[in-house]
């Protein structure tokens, strides 16, 4: 499974077998849209700790 990522300033586009995700981050705050349509907010705290929250439901791809 190969994952490709393109970084342009504070924006990153990641291509994976699951789809495309988009991340925008400045300093210690990152906002991500996942391939399945969810939104994630992540904050980096001192000591390397990361705290995050995911919003939304996974989109169904119609597989039964």
Beta strands, then each sheet from edge to edge (+ up, - down):
strand 1: 4-8
strand 2: 11-16
strand 3: 19-26
strand 4: 29-33
strand 5: 39-44
strand 6: 50-55
sheet 1: 1+ 2- 3+ 4- 5+ 6-
end
